[in-house]
Amino acid sequence: MRNHEPEINAQISWIYTQELDSTAEFYRGILGLECSRDEGDARVFKTADGAFIGLCKVFADRVVEPKGSMISMVTSDVDAWYRHLTDNGLAIENPPRRLEQFGIYSFFVRDPNGYVIEFRQFDSGSPGSA
């Protein structure tokens, strides 16, 4: 139960890139995400209702640092995503596999900047359905 906290309307995870156009083409062209906002040197792609990935051209003290981070895409068909991405020539880090300790079925791929993207399917329920 919430205790009068201000409302949160959406969530954006930002990643930085030297090559905004080619990175945006990966998210739009390969992943099929809708670009919901184009701010010139930054673009916001919708992944689900209220959830977004923001791409931004590196500036000032920002860096491209994929080490230690991961974007997880929750889907009901991991195998279809695996086929789609391999059909588009992407190097998949591992074939889909079940990870019993987390109750998921998933695989990993990297975006053009080296950020890990996981495609996962929950064995039962979903986040937020506690």
C-alpha positions in Angstrom: 0.0 0.0 0.0 1.3 3.4 -0.9 1.8 6.1 1.7 1.1 9.3 -0.3 4.2 9.1 -2.5 4.0 11.3 -5.7 2.8 9.4 -8.7 5.2 7.8 -11.2 3.7 7.9 -14.7 6.4 5.9 -16.7 9.9 4.6 -16.7 12.8 5.2 -19.1 16.1 3.4 -19.0 18.8 5.4 -20.8 21.8 4.1 -22.7 24.4 6.1 -24.4 25.9 5.6 -27.9 28.5 7.2 -30.2 26.3 6.1 -33.2 22.8 7.2 -32.6 21.4 6.5 -36.0 22.6 2.9 -36.3 21.7 2.1 -32.7 18.2 3.6 -33.3 17.8 1.5 -36.4 18.6 -1.6 -34.4 15.8 -0.8 -31.8 13.4 0.3 -34.5 14.2 -2.0 -37.4 15.3 -5.2 -35.8 13.4 -5.1 -32.5 10.4 -3.3 -34.0 10.1 -0.7 -31.2 8.1 2.4 -31.8 10.1 5.7 -31.5 7.7 7.6 -29.3 9.9 10.7 -29.0 12.7 12.1 -31.2 14.7 14.8 -29.5 17.5 15.0 -32.1 20.4 13.7 -30.1 18.1 11.5 -28.0 15.3 9.1 -29.0 12.8 7.3 -26.8 11.5 3.8 -27.8 8.4 2.3 -26.2 8.8 -1.3 -25.0 5.4 -1.7 -23.2 2.8 0.6 -21.6 4.7 3.0 -19.5 8.1 1.5 -20.2 10.8 2.9 -22.5 14.4 2.6 -23.6 16.1 6.0 -24.2 19.0 6.2 -26.6 21.2 9.3 -26.3 24.3 10.4 -28.2 27.2 10.6 -25.8 27.8 14.2 -24.4 29.7 15.9 -21.5 30.5 13.3 -18.9 28.2 10.5 -20.3 29.9 7.3 -21.4 29.0 4.1 -23.3 29.4 1.5 -20.6 27.5 -1.7 -21.2 29.5 -3.7 -18.6 27.3 -4.7 -15.6 24.0 -3.6 -17.1 21.2 -5.5 -18.9 17.9 -4.7 -20.4 15.3 -7.5 -20.0 12.4 -7.7 -22.5 9.5 -9.8 -21.1 7.7 -11.8 -23.7 5.3 -14.7 -24.0 7.3 -16.2 -26.9 11.0 -16.4 -26.3 11.5 -19.0 -29.1 9.9 -16.7 -31.7 12.2 -13.8 -30.7 15.2 -16.2 -30.9 14.2 -17.2 -34.5 13.5 -13.5 -35.4 16.9 -12.3 -34.2 18.9 -15.2 -35.7 17.0 -14.7 -39.0 18.2 -11.1 -38.9 21.9 -12.2 -38.5 22.4 -11.4 -34.8 24.9 -13.3 -32.8 23.0 -14.8 -29.9 25.1 -15.4 -26.7 23.2 -18.6 -25.9 20.2 -20.5 -27.2 17.1 -20.2 -25.1 17.3 -22.0 -21.8 15.4 -22.5 -18.6 16.9 -21.0 -15.5 15.1 -22.8 -12.7 16.6 -20.6 -9.9 14.8 -17.5 -11.4 11.8 -19.3 -12.8 12.4 -18.1 -16.4 13.2 -19.2 -19.9 15.5 -16.8 -21.7 18.4 -15.9 -24.0 20.8 -13.0 -24.4 21.9 -10.8 -27.4 23.8 -7.6 -27.5 22.8 -4.3 -29.1 25.3 -2.5 -31.4 27.0 -0.8 -28.4 27.5 -4.1 -26.5 24.6 -3.7 -24.1 23.1 -7.1 -23.1 19.4 -7.6 -24.0 17.7 -10.5 -22.4 14.5 -11.9 -23.8 12.7 -13.7 -21.0 9.5 -15.5 -20.3 8.4 -16.2 -16.7 7.4 -19.7 -15.8 4.3 -18.4 -14.1 2.9 -15.0 -13.4 4.8 -11.8 -14.3 6.4 -8.9 -12.5 3.8 -7.0 -10.7 1.3 -9.8 -10.4 2.4 -10.8 -6.9 
